[in-house]
């Protein structure tokens, strides 16, 4: 899978793309991540990418010319590439969105800066706007790394163990169950006995119930969309869950 990232700060991505899961996936050729310097598509000697907004107001706006040229350049390489703008007003990024994107072969991520980008570029050249949350960042670069990381984990082979992605939080609509490792005793707390029992059926049941309990306590809104069976609903009912994201 290919990620092209249009940015005025290509150096921002150096370390994240060299470390951990992303670094290994790139080294193995499972994904390609190519920061594209927007300033390379400017025409003036100052390599200007922003200007004052029409109508007045605070801040600056990214000019349409360089952005249009950069997107066109990348689309000429692959007309099927999907253009995504990282924007606070976009669809909220979620596991479901990450799954959809992981099925694509090529994504172009546009990192906004300042007050945003000229609306005409969005209307003519952007396929989708994505937001990683209800807060404001200095630019789209941190959001781009979030999207690349979350999507890359779902690309076959990236994690090595395919079950890891399947068991992650949100993969089934629930928060993930607690994890434990050695030592058996730590700071006065013990590993739950069920995890030491060797009974895989009971362990699976305990983990499922812990995921349900944590989701009810911390993100009850997720339960309305989660894939729950009759036993799940009975367990939640015993905990006092009355549906509609709340306890009775």
C-alpha positions as CSV (number, residue, x, y, z in Angstrom):
1,X,0.0,0.0,0.0
2,X,1.2,3.5,-0.8
3,X,0.8,6.6,1.3
4,X,1.8,10.0,-0.3
5,X,1.8,12.8,2.3
6,X,1.7,16.4,1.0
7,X,3.3,18.7,3.6
8,X,5.4,21.7,4.0
9,X,7.4,19.9,6.7
10,X,8.6,16.6,5.1
11,X,11.2,16.2,7.7
12,X,8.5,15.8,10.4
13,X,8.0,12.2,9.3
14,X,11.6,11.0,9.5
15,X,11.6,9.4,12.9
16,X,8.1,7.9,13.0
17,X,8.7,6.2,9.6
18,X,12.0,4.7,10.8
19,X,10.8,3.1,14.1
20,X,8.6,0.3,15.3
21,X,5.9,-1.3,13.2
22,X,5.9,1.3,10.5
23,X,9.7,1.2,10.1
24,X,9.7,-2.6,9.7
25,X,6.7,-2.6,7.3
26,X,8.5,0.0,5.1
27,X,11.7,-2.0,5.2
28,X,9.9,-5.2,4.2
29,X,8.2,-3.4,1.3
30,X,4.7,-4.0,2.7
31,X,3.9,-0.3,2.6
32,X,5.4,2.8,1.1
33,X,5.2,6.2,2.8
34,X,6.4,9.1,0.7
35,X,6.4,12.7,2.2
36,X,5.9,15.1,-0.7
37,X,7.3,18.6,-0.1
38,X,4.6,21.1,-1.1
39,X,7.2,23.9,-1.6
40,X,8.6,22.0,-4.6
41,X,5.4,22.9,-6.4
42,X,5.7,26.7,-5.8
43,X,6.8,29.1,-8.5
44,X,8.2,32.1,-6.6
45,X,11.7,32.4,-5.1
46,X,10.3,32.4,-1.5
47,X,8.4,29.1,-2.1
48,X,5.2,30.7,-0.7
49,X,2.4,28.3,0.2
50,X,0.1,30.7,2.1
51,X,-1.6,34.1,1.7
52,X,-4.1,36.4,3.6
53,X,-7.7,35.3,3.4
54,X,-10.2,37.2,1.3
55,X,-12.7,38.9,3.5
56,X,-10.2,39.5,6.3
57,X,-9.8,37.6,9.5
58,X,-7.0,36.2,11.5
59,X,-4.3,33.8,10.2
60,X,-3.3,32.7,6.7
61,X,-4.8,30.3,4.2
62,X,-2.8,27.8,2.1
63,X,-2.9,28.9,-1.5
64,X,-4.6,26.6,-4.2
65,X,-1.9,26.7,-6.8
66,X,0.9,24.6,-5.2
67,X,-1.7,22.2,-3.7
68,X,-3.4,21.6,-7.0
69,X,-0.1,21.0,-8.8
70,X,1.1,18.5,-6.1
71,X,-2.2,16.6,-6.2
72,X,-2.2,16.5,-10.0
73,X,1.4,15.3,-10.1
74,X,0.6,12.4,-7.8
75,X,-2.7,11.6,-9.6
76,X,-0.8,11.4,-12.9
77,X,1.2,8.6,-11.3
78,X,-1.9,6.8,-10.2
79,X,-5.4,8.1,-11.1
80,X,-7.0,5.6,-8.7
81,X,-5.3,7.2,-5.6
82,X,-7.8,8.6,-3.1
83,X,-7.2,12.2,-1.9
84,X,-7.8,12.8,1.8
85,X,-7.5,16.1,3.5
86,X,-6.8,16.0,7.3
87,X,-9.3,18.5,8.6
88,X,-11.1,19.3,11.9
89,X,-14.4,19.4,9.9
90,X,-14.0,15.9,8.4
91,X,-15.5,12.6,9.2
92,X,-14.2,11.3,12.5
93,X,-11.5,8.7,11.9
94,X,-12.4,5.3,13.4
95,X,-11.5,1.7,13.2
96,X,-14.2,1.3,10.5
97,X,-12.7,4.1,8.4
98,X,-9.2,2.5,8.9
99,X,-10.6,-0.8,7.6
100,X,-12.0,0.9,4.5
101,X,-8.8,2.7,3.7
102,X,-6.7,-0.5,4.2
103,X,-8.5,-2.0,1.2
104,X,-7.1,0.7,-1.1
105,X,-3.8,0.5,-2.9
106,X,-2.9,4.2,-2.8
107,X,-3.9,7.1,-0.5
108,X,-2.8,10.8,-0.8
109,X,-2.9,12.6,2.5
110,X,-3.0,16.4,2.4
111,X,-1.7,18.1,5.5
112,X,-3.3,21.5,6.1
113,X,-1.7,24.4,8.0
114,X,-2.6,27.8,9.3
115,X,-6.4,28.4,9.0
116,X,-6.8,25.7,6.4
117,X,-6.6,25.4,2.6
118,X,-8.4,27.2,-0.2
119,X,-11.9,25.7,-0.5
120,X,-11.7,25.4,-4.3
121,X,-9.0,22.7,-3.9
122,X,-11.3,20.8,-1.6
123,X,-14.3,21.1,-4.0
124,X,-12.3,20.1,-7.1
125,X,-9.6,17.7,-5.9
126,X,-10.3,16.2,-2.4
127,X,-12.3,13.0,-2.2
128,X,-12.7,12.9,1.6
129,X,-11.9,15.0,4.7
130,X,-10.9,13.2,7.9
131,X,-10.6,14.4,11.5
132,X,-8.8,12.4,14.2
133,X,-10.8,14.2,17.0
134,X,-12.5,17.2,18.3
135,X,-9.5,19.4,18.9
136,X,-7.2,21.6,16.9
137,X,-3.6,20.7,15.9
138,X,-1.0,23.0,14.5
139,X,-1.2,21.1,11.2
140,X,-2.2,17.9,9.6
141,X,1.1,16.1,10.0
142,X,0.3,14.5,13.4
143,X,-3.0,13.4,12.1
144,X,-1.4,11.9,8.9
145,X,0.9,9.8,11.1
146,X,-2.1,8.5,13.1
147,X,-3.9,7.5,9.9
148,X,-0.9,5.9,8.4
149,X,-0.2,3.9,11.5
150,X,-3.8,2.8,12.1
151,X,-4.3,1.8,8.5
152,X,-1.0,0.1,8.1
153,X,-1.7,-2.3,11.0
154,X,-4.5,-3.7,8.9
155,X,-2.4,-4.4,5.9
156,X,-1.7,-8.1,5.7
157,X,1.8,-9.0,7.0
158,X,2.5,-5.7,8.7
159,X,1.9,-7.0,12.3
160,X,3.3,-10.5,11.6
161,X,0.5,-12.1,13.7
162,X,-2.8,-11.4,12.0
163,X,-4.6,-12.2,15.3
164,X,-3.1,-9.1,16.9
165,X,-5.2,-6.7,14.8
166,X,-8.3,-8.8,15.1
167,X,-8.0,-8.6,19.0
168,X,-7.3,-4.9,19.2
169,X,-9.7,-2.4,20.8
170,X,-12.5,-1.4,18.5
171,X,-12.0,-4.4,16.1
172,X,-15.3,-5.9,17.3
173,X,-16.8,-2.6,18.6
174,X,-15.6,-3.1,22.1
175,X,-12.6,-1.8,24.2
176,X,-9.9,-4.5,24.7
177,X,-9.8,-6.7,27.7
178,X,-7.0,-6.4,30.3
179,X,-3.6,-8.0,29.7
180,X,-1.2,-9.6,32.2
181,X,2.3,-11.1,32.1
182,X,5.1,-12.2,34.5
183,X,5.6,-11.8,37.4
184,X,2.5,-13.5,38.9
185,X,2.5,-11.1,41.8
186,X,3.3,-7.4,41.4
187,X,2.8,-4.5,43.9
188,X,0.3,-6.6,45.9
189,X,-1.8,-7.6,42.9
190,X,-2.2,-11.0,41.4
191,X,-2.9,-12.2,37.9
192,X,-6.5,-13.4,37.7
193,X,-6.7,-17.1,38.4
194,X,-8.7,-17.8,35.3
195,X,-5.7,-16.9,33.1
196,X,-3.6,-19.5,34.9
197,X,-6.2,-22.2,34.6
198,X,-5.3,-23.5,31.1
199,X,-9.0,-23.6,30.3
200,X,-9.2,-21.7,27.0
201,X,-12.9,-21.7,26.9
202,X,-13.1,-20.0,30.3
203,X,-10.3,-17.6,29.4
204,X,-12.1,-16.6,26.2
205,X,-15.3,-16.0,28.2
206,X,-13.5,-14.0,30.9
207,X,-11.8,-11.8,28.3
208,X,-15.1,-11.2,26.5
209,X,-16.8,-10.2,29.7
210,X,-14.0,-7.9,30.7
211,X,-14.2,-6.2,27.4
212,X,-17.9,-5.7,27.8
213,X,-17.5,-4.4,31.4
214,X,-14.8,-1.9,30.4
215,X,-16.7,-0.7,27.4
216,X,-19.8,-0.2,29.6
217,X,-17.8,1.7,32.2
218,X,-15.8,3.9,29.8
219,X,-17.4,4.0,26.4
220,X,-21.1,2.8,26.7
221,X,-21.9,4.6,23.5
222,X,-20.0,1.9,21.6
223,X,-22.3,-0.8,22.8
224,X,-25.1,0.3,20.5
225,X,-23.1,-0.6,17.4
226,X,-21.1,-3.6,18.8
227,X,-21.7,-7.1,17.5
228,X,-23.2,-8.7,20.6
229,X,-24.8,-12.1,21.1
230,X,-27.4,-13.3,23.6
231,X,-24.8,-14.1,26.3
232,X,-23.2,-10.6,25.9
233,X,-26.6,-8.9,26.4
234,X,-27.4,-11.0,29.4
235,X,-24.0,-10.2,31.0
236,X,-24.6,-6.5,30.3
237,X,-28.1,-6.7,31.8
238,X,-26.6,-8.2,34.9
239,X,-24.3,-5.2,35.1
240,X,-27.3,-2.9,34.9
241,X,-27.1,-1.9,31.2
242,X,-30.4,-0.8,29.8
243,X,-29.4,0.0,26.3
244,X,-29.1,3.4,24.5
245,X,-25.5,3.8,25.8
246,X,-26.4,4.0,29.5
247,X,-27.1,2.0,32.7
248,X,-30.5,1.4,34.0
